[in-house]
Amino acid sequence: MNIIGCKWVYRTKRKADGSVERYKARLIAKGFNQVASEDFFDTFSPVVKPTTVRMLFSLAVSNSWTLRQLDVHNAFLNGNIAETVYMKQPPGYEDPLHPDHTDLSLFYYSSKSSRVFLLVYVDDIIMLGNDASLIDDLLLRLSSVFKIRDLGTPSFFLGIETLTDGKGFILSQKRYMTDILHRAGMSDCKPLATPAAVTAPATPSLEPYENPTQYRRIVGALQYLTITHPDLSYAVNRLCQFMHSLTEAHWALLKRVLRYVKGSQEFGLRIVASSSTDIQAYSNSDWAGCPIDRKSTSGYAVYLGDNLVSWGSRKQRTVARSSTEAEYKGLADVYAEVTWIVSLLVELGFHSGKPATLWCDNLGATYLAANPVFHARTKHVEIDYHFVRDKVATGDLIVNFVSTRDQIADIFTKPLPAHRFQFLRDKLNVAAIQPCA
């Protein structure tokens, strides 16, 4: 049999202000010694999507719901292991009493007057709904099966600090940003106003970077930071494209992003009360923007009422032969995300019934979505054409033109000057944290 080893892992859990909350010690198995499909098969933990968290936070603020944060002790001991695992027992270790195995999945309770939702991220749970007494009752029922700590109103969830102000919530990752700067040795760097330079260096360095592991670790940390900082999406997506062939020039790009992080530690994503649940999405593409392979970069921003709930910045997989083609591919990508958001709202019972509105600053793509006459000229984008065109024809989608100046998704596709970047950052609801009175 494959007998795997184990080790003790010690961790200090800290509060949002950096003070010590408690010390943790865990005995873990060295699972990397196992072979997939031989020693184990599928593995799964319930992980809620960040978009779902932002959507339900938006609904909670808009409807004045009750929010509670929970923590499950020894959550992994509640799982069922189908395989037989042999592990070396460390000296002096006694097997703890395991609670009864009970399956608990992500669920919600809904009736004509009461709605309660559970957001589950492995062992961290947020419970929210419009019925405080029902939430208390569910807490009692859960505590009878699992050892649960009731942390009260959410304040620090998955490294994200939830700050309240007069208008709603501000989701902040200030401590996480401080940790990233400390790991990179740039805690005292000079801040910058934008994460990416508008002009490229005249002679970019081709010398390989000596520590690629450090680069990959920091970029990976920055990816998690985009949960509350959509203004970093384009710059981080750009850094991720050079993971396997690093140069000193790429390290310089990363340091510029970190200098922007230094200057934006007091910013977070604001979620305010909104009377509407209509969906508005902005889509934009920078045609042939990459000087290496001439592929376009697409970006989108999706709003639920007044709150930004989803966004993205990514390079397209194929080279577009025209700006209209690049923009139309971007429309297809954003509507795929909108389709998922609509299906979730319908399931939760909060869809307004109105078609989603997509805003695009390219007249050719806008006409193409509504006028089948252009089909013969665009056979090379036939799949995306049919996907968006059918949704427009059935009334599920409205594609409107927006001027380039008002195109919010512009921040996800290219580097921008400081004044333009800050203007669009405000439109994304990335706001400064106001000190409590």
C-alpha positions as CSV (number, residue, x, y, z in Angstrom):
1,M,0.0,0.0,0.0
2,N,1.0,3.6,-0.5
3,I,1.6,4.8,3.0
4,I,1.7,8.6,3.0
5,G,3.4,10.8,5.5
6,C,2.1,13.7,7.5
7,K,3.2,17.0,9.1
8,W,2.1,19.6,11.6
9,V,1.2,23.0,10.1
10,Y,1.1,26.0,12.5
11,R,-0.6,29.2,11.5
12,T,-1.4,32.5,13.2
13,K,-4.9,33.8,12.3
14,R,-5.1,37.6,12.5
15,K,-7.9,40.1,12.5
16,A,-8.4,42.8,9.9
17,D,-6.2,45.2,11.9
18,G,-3.3,42.7,12.0
19,S,-3.7,41.7,15.7
20,V,-3.6,38.0,16.6
21,E,-7.0,36.3,16.8
22,R,-5.8,32.8,17.6
23,Y,-3.1,30.2,17.0
24,K,-3.9,27.1,15.0
25,A,-2.2,23.8,14.7
26,R,-3.3,21.2,12.1
27,L,-2.0,17.7,11.3
28,I,-2.2,17.3,7.5
29,A,-1.5,14.3,5.2
30,K,1.1,14.8,2.5
31,G,-1.4,14.2,-0.3
32,F,1.2,15.1,-3.0
33,N,2.6,11.6,-2.5
34,Q,-0.7,10.1,-3.9
35,V,-1.3,9.4,-7.5
36,A,-4.5,10.7,-9.1
37,S,-7.0,8.0,-10.3
38,E,-5.1,5.4,-8.3
39,D,-5.0,6.5,-4.7
40,F,-7.9,9.0,-5.0
41,F,-10.5,10.2,-7.5
42,D,-12.7,13.3,-7.5
43,T,-12.1,15.9,-4.8
44,F,-14.5,18.7,-4.1
45,S,-15.2,21.5,-1.6
46,P,-18.1,24.0,-1.8
47,V,-16.6,27.3,-3.0
48,V,-18.9,30.2,-3.7
49,K,-18.0,32.4,-6.7
50,P,-17.0,36.0,-5.9
51,T,-19.6,37.3,-8.3
52,T,-22.3,35.5,-6.3
53,V,-21.0,37.1,-3.1
54,R,-21.1,40.5,-4.6
55,M,-24.6,40.0,-6.0
56,L,-26.1,38.8,-2.7
57,F,-24.3,41.6,-0.8
58,S,-25.9,44.0,-3.2
59,L,-29.4,42.5,-2.6
60,A,-28.7,42.5,1.2
61,V,-27.9,46.2,1.2
62,S,-30.7,47.1,-1.0
63,N,-33.3,45.2,1.0
64,S,-31.9,45.8,4.5
65,W,-31.3,42.1,5.2
66,T,-29.7,40.6,8.3
67,L,-26.2,39.2,7.8
68,R,-24.3,36.7,10.0
69,Q,-20.9,35.2,9.6
70,L,-20.2,31.6,10.8
71,D,-17.1,29.5,11.1
72,V,-17.1,25.7,11.3
73,H,-14.5,24.0,13.6
74,N,-12.6,21.2,12.0
75,A,-14.6,21.4,8.9
76,F,-12.6,18.8,7.0
77,L,-13.4,16.1,9.6
78,N,-17.0,16.3,8.4
79,G,-16.3,14.9,5.0
80,N,-16.8,11.4,3.8
81,I,-13.7,9.6,2.5
82,A,-14.6,6.9,0.0
83,E,-11.0,5.6,-0.4
84,T,-8.9,3.8,2.1
85,V,-5.9,5.9,3.2
86,Y,-2.9,4.7,5.1
87,M,-0.9,7.4,6.9
88,K,2.1,7.2,9.2
89,Q,1.0,8.3,12.7
90,P,3.3,10.8,14.4
91,P,4.7,10.0,17.9
92,G,2.4,10.9,20.7
93,Y,-0.6,11.7,18.5
94,E,-4.1,10.5,19.4
95,D,-6.9,10.4,16.9
96,P,-9.6,12.9,17.9
97,L,-13.2,12.1,18.2
98,H,-14.8,12.6,14.8
99,P,-18.4,14.0,14.7
100,D,-21.0,12.2,12.8
101,H,-20.6,12.6,9.0
102,T,-23.4,14.8,7.7
103,D,-23.5,16.3,4.3
104,L,-24.3,20.0,4.1
105,S,-24.4,21.7,0.8
106,L,-25.0,25.3,-0.3
107,F,-28.7,26.0,0.0
108,Y,-31.3,28.6,0.5
109,Y,-34.7,28.7,2.1
110,S,-37.5,30.7,0.4
111,S,-41.2,31.2,1.0
112,K,-43.7,33.9,0.2
113,S,-42.4,36.2,2.9
114,S,-39.0,34.8,4.0
115,R,-35.7,34.2,2.2
116,V,-32.5,33.0,3.8
117,F,-29.3,32.3,1.8
118,L,-26.0,30.5,2.8
119,L,-22.8,31.4,1.1
120,V,-20.3,28.6,1.7
121,Y,-16.6,28.8,1.1
122,V,-15.3,25.5,2.5
123,D,-15.6,26.2,6.2
124,D,-16.5,29.9,6.1
125,I,-20.2,30.7,5.9
126,I,-22.2,33.9,5.5
127,M,-25.9,33.6,6.2
128,L,-28.2,36.4,5.1
129,G,-31.9,37.0,4.6
130,N,-34.9,39.1,5.4
131,D,-36.1,37.0,8.4
132,A,-33.9,37.5,11.5
133,S,-35.9,34.9,13.6
134,L,-35.5,32.3,10.9
135,I,-31.8,32.9,10.7
136,D,-31.5,32.4,14.5
137,D,-33.5,29.2,14.2
138,L,-31.2,27.9,11.4
139,L,-28.2,28.7,13.5
140,L,-29.5,26.6,16.3
141,R,-30.2,23.7,14.0
142,L,-26.7,23.9,12.5
143,S,-25.0,24.2,15.9
144,S,-26.7,21.0,16.9
145,V,-24.9,19.1,14.1
146,F,-21.6,21.0,13.8
147,K,-19.4,22.9,16.2
148,I,-20.0,26.5,14.9
149,R,-18.8,29.9,16.0
150,D,-21.2,32.8,15.4
151,L,-19.0,35.7,14.4
152,G,-21.9,38.2,14.2
153,T,-22.1,40.8,11.4
154,P,-19.5,40.0,8.7
155,S,-16.4,42.0,9.2
156,F,-13.5,39.9,7.8
157,F,-14.4,37.2,5.3
158,L,-11.8,35.3,3.2
159,G,-9.3,38.1,3.8
160,I,-11.8,40.7,2.7
161,E,-12.8,43.4,5.3
162,T,-16.4,44.5,5.2
163,L,-16.7,48.2,6.3
164,T,-20.0,49.9,6.7
165,D,-20.7,53.5,5.8
166,G,-23.8,55.6,5.5
167,K,-24.6,54.2,2.0
168,G,-23.8,50.5,2.4
169,F,-20.6,48.4,2.4
170,I,-17.1,48.9,1.3
171,L,-15.2,45.7,0.5
172,S,-11.5,46.2,1.4
173,Q,-8.4,44.1,1.2
174,K,-6.1,46.7,2.8
175,R,-4.2,44.2,5.0
176,Y,-3.8,41.8,2.1
177,M,-2.3,44.6,0.0
178,T,0.1,45.4,2.9
179,D,1.2,41.7,3.0
180,I,1.8,41.6,-0.8
181,L,4.0,44.7,-0.6
182,H,5.9,43.2,2.3
183,R,6.5,39.9,0.5
184,A,7.8,41.8,-2.5
185,G,10.1,44.0,-0.4
186,M,8.3,47.2,-1.6
187,S,6.6,48.4,1.6
188,D,8.3,51.8,1.3
189,C,8.0,52.2,-2.4
190,K,6.8,55.4,-4.0
191,P,3.1,55.2,-5.1
192,L,1.9,55.7,-8.7
193,A,-1.5,56.9,-10.0
194,T,-1.9,54.1,-12.6
195,P,-0.9,50.4,-12.7
196,A,0.2,50.4,-16.4
197,A,2.3,52.9,-18.4
198,V,0.7,54.4,-21.5
199,T,4.0,54.4,-23.4
200,A,6.3,51.3,-23.7
201,P,10.0,51.6,-23.0
202,A,12.1,52.4,-26.1
203,T,14.4,49.4,-25.5
204,P,12.7,46.7,-23.4
205,S,15.1,44.4,-21.5
206,L,15.4,40.9,-22.9
207,E,17.5,39.6,-20.0
208,P,15.8,36.7,-18.2
209,Y,14.6,37.4,-14.7
210,E,16.7,35.6,-12.1
211,N,13.8,34.7,-9.7
212,P,10.7,33.5,-11.7
213,T,9.2,31.9,-8.6
214,Q,8.9,35.2,-6.8
215,Y,7.3,36.8,-9.9
216,R,4.7,34.0,-10.1
217,R,3.9,34.1,-6.4
218,I,3.3,37.9,-6.4
219,V,1.2,37.8,-9.6
220,G,-0.9,35.0,-8.1
221,A,-1.5,37.1,-5.0
222,L,-2.5,40.0,-7.2
223,Q,-5.1,37.8,-9.0
224,Y,-6.9,37.4,-5.6
225,L,-6.7,41.2,-5.1
226,T,-8.9,41.8,-8.2
227,I,-11.9,40.5,-6.2
228,T,-12.3,44.0,-4.8
229,H,-10.1,45.9,-7.2
230,P,-11.5,45.8,-10.8
231,D,-9.1,48.6,-11.6
232,L,-6.2,46.1,-11.5
233,S,-7.8,43.6,-13.9
234,Y,-6.1,44.7,-17.1
235,A,-2.6,45.1,-15.5
236,V,-2.8,41.7,-13.7
237,N,-4.1,39.9,-16.8
238,R,-1.1,41.3,-18.7
239,L,1.3,40.1,-16.1
240,C,-0.2,36.6,-16.2
241,Q,0.7,36.3,-19.9
242,F,4.5,36.0,-19.2
243,M,4.5,33.4,-16.5
244,H,6.7,31.0,-18.5
245,S,9.2,33.4,-20.1
246,L,10.1,36.1,-17.7
247,T,12.5,39.0,-18.4
248,E,13.7,42.0,-16.4
249,A,11.2,44.1,-18.3
250,H,8.3,42.0,-17.0
251,W,9.6,42.4,-13.5
252,A,9.6,46.2,-14.1
253,L,5.9,45.9,-15.1
254,L,5.1,44.1,-11.9
255,K,6.9,46.6,-9.8
256,R,4.8,49.4,-11.4
257,V,1.6,47.5,-10.5
258,L,2.9,47.2,-6.9
259,R,3.6,50.9,-6.7
260,Y,0.0,51.5,-7.8
261,V,-1.1,49.1,-5.1
262,K,0.9,51.1,-2.6
263,G,-1.1,54.2,-3.5
264,S,-4.5,52.6,-3.5
265,Q,-4.5,50.8,-0.2
266,E,-7.2,53.1,1.1
267,F,-9.6,52.1,-1.7
268,G,-12.2,49.4,-1.8
269,L,-15.3,48.3,-3.8
270,R,-18.4,50.1,-2.7
271,I,-21.8,48.4,-2.6
272,V,-24.8,50.7,-2.1
273,A,-28.5,50.3,-1.8
274,S,-30.2,50.2,-5.2
275,S,-33.8,50.2,-6.0
276,S,-33.3,48.4,-9.3
277,T,-32.2,44.9,-10.2
278,D,-31.9,45.6,-13.9
279,I,-28.7,44.4,-15.6
280,Q,-26.5,46.8,-17.5
281,A,-23.2,45.5,-19.1
282,Y,-20.4,47.4,-20.9
283,S,-18.2,45.6,-23.4
284,N,-15.1,46.9,-25.1
285,S,-12.1,45.5,-27.1
286,D,-8.7,46.9,-28.0
287,W,-8.3,45.7,-31.5
288,A,-4.9,44.1,-32.2
289,G,-3.6,45.7,-29.0
290,C,-0.9,43.1,-28.2
291,P,2.3,44.0,-30.1
292,I,3.6,40.4,-29.8
293,D,0.8,38.4,-31.5
294,R,-1.7,41.1,-32.5
295,K,-4.5,39.5,-30.6
296,S,-7.2,41.8,-29.1
297,T,-8.0,42.3,-25.5
298,S,-11.6,42.3,-24.4
299,G,-13.1,43.7,-21.2
300,Y,-16.5,43.9,-19.6
301,A,-18.3,45.3,-16.6
302,V,-21.7,44.0,-15.4
303,Y,-23.9,46.1,-13.1
304,L,-26.8,44.8,-11.0
305,G,-28.7,48.0,-10.4
306,D,-26.1,50.6,-9.3
307,N,-23.5,48.0,-8.1
308,L,-20.7,46.4,-10.1
309,V,-20.9,42.6,-9.6
310,S,-18.8,41.1,-12.4
311,W,-16.0,42.2,-14.6
312,G,-13.2,40.7,-16.7
313,S,-10.2,41.4,-18.8
314,R,-8.8,38.7,-21.1
315,K,-6.9,38.3,-24.4
316,Q,-9.0,36.8,-27.3
317,R,-8.0,33.4,-28.5
318,T,-7.8,34.3,-32.2
319,V,-6.6,37.3,-34.2
320,A,-9.5,39.5,-35.3
321,R,-9.5,40.8,-38.8
322,S,-11.3,44.0,-38.0
323,S,-12.3,46.1,-35.1
324,T,-15.9,45.1,-35.6
325,E,-15.0,41.4,-35.3
326,A,-13.0,42.1,-32.1
327,E,-15.9,44.1,-30.5
328,Y,-18.4,41.4,-31.5
329,K,-16.4,38.7,-29.9
330,G,-16.3,40.8,-26.8
331,L,-20.1,41.1,-26.9
332,A,-20.4,37.3,-27.1
333,D,-18.1,36.9,-24.0
334,V,-20.0,39.4,-21.9
335,Y,-23.3,37.9,-22.7
336,A,-22.2,34.5,-21.6
337,E,-21.5,36.0,-18.2
338,V,-24.8,37.9,-18.3
339,T,-26.7,34.7,-19.1
340,W,-25.3,33.0,-16.0
341,I,-26.1,36.1,-13.8
342,V,-29.7,36.1,-15.1
343,S,-30.1,32.4,-14.4
344,L,-28.9,32.9,-10.8
345,L,-31.3,35.9,-10.3
346,V,-34.2,33.9,-11.7
347,E,-33.4,31.0,-9.3
348,L,-33.2,33.3,-6.4
349,G,-36.4,35.1,-7.4
350,F,-35.0,38.6,-7.9
351,H,-34.9,38.9,-11.7
352,S,-36.8,42.0,-12.8
353,G,-38.0,40.3,-16.1
354,K,-36.5,43.0,-18.2
355,P,-33.9,42.1,-20.9
356,A,-30.3,42.9,-20.1
357,T,-28.8,45.9,-21.9
358,L,-25.3,45.7,-23.4
359,W,-23.4,48.9,-24.2
360,C,-20.8,48.9,-27.0
361,D,-18.9,51.8,-28.5
362,N,-18.5,50.2,-32.0
363,L,-21.4,51.0,-34.4
364,G,-20.5,48.1,-36.7
365,A,-20.9,45.6,-33.9
366,T,-24.1,47.3,-32.7
367,Y,-25.7,47.2,-36.2
368,L,-24.5,43.6,-36.7
369,A,-26.4,42.5,-33.6
370,A,-29.7,43.8,-34.9
371,N,-29.4,43.6,-38.7
372,P,-29.1,40.2,-40.4
373,V,-28.2,41.9,-43.7
374,F,-24.6,42.1,-42.5
375,H,-24.4,38.4,-42.0
376,A,-22.9,37.7,-45.4
377,R,-19.9,39.9,-44.7
378,T,-19.1,38.2,-41.4
379,K,-19.0,34.5,-42.0
380,H,-15.7,34.3,-40.1
381,V,-17.5,35.2,-36.9
382,E,-20.5,33.1,-37.5
383,I,-20.7,31.3,-34.2
384,D,-20.6,34.5,-32.1
385,Y,-22.9,36.2,-34.6
386,H,-25.6,33.6,-34.2
387,F,-25.2,33.5,-30.4
388,V,-25.7,37.2,-29.9
389,R,-28.1,37.7,-32.8
390,D,-30.5,35.0,-31.5
391,K,-30.6,36.6,-28.1
392,V,-31.4,40.0,-29.6
393,A,-34.1,38.5,-31.8
394,T,-35.8,36.7,-28.8
395,G,-35.8,39.9,-26.8
396,D,-33.4,38.6,-24.1
397,L,-30.8,41.2,-24.9
398,I,-30.6,44.8,-26.1
399,V,-27.4,46.1,-27.7
400,N,-27.0,49.9,-27.6
401,F,-24.3,52.2,-28.7
402,V,-22.3,54.2,-26.1
403,S,-19.7,56.9,-26.8
404,T,-16.1,56.0,-26.2
405,R,-15.9,58.6,-23.5
406,D,-18.6,56.9,-21.5
407,Q,-17.4,53.4,-22.2
408,I,-16.6,52.1,-18.7
409,A,-15.0,48.8,-20.0
410,D,-12.3,50.9,-21.6
411,I,-10.3,50.5,-18.3
412,F,-10.1,46.7,-18.9
413,T,-8.5,46.7,-22.4
414,K,-5.6,49.1,-22.4
415,P,-3.3,51.4,-20.4
416,L,-4.9,54.8,-19.8
417,P,-3.6,58.3,-18.7
418,A,-4.1,59.1,-15.0
419,H,-7.1,61.4,-15.4
420,R,-8.9,59.0,-17.6
421,F,-8.1,56.0,-15.4
422,Q,-9.3,57.7,-12.3
423,F,-12.5,58.8,-14.0
424,L,-13.3,55.3,-15.0
425,R,-12.2,53.9,-11.6
426,D,-14.8,56.1,-9.9
427,K,-17.5,54.6,-12.3
428,L,-16.5,51.1,-11.2
429,N,-17.5,52.1,-7.6
430,V,-13.9,51.8,-6.4
431,A,-14.0,54.4,-3.7
432,A,-11.7,55.7,-0.9
433,I,-12.5,54.3,2.6
434,Q,-13.8,57.1,4.8
435,P,-12.6,57.1,8.4
436,C,-15.3,56.4,11.0
437,A,-16.5,59.4,12.8
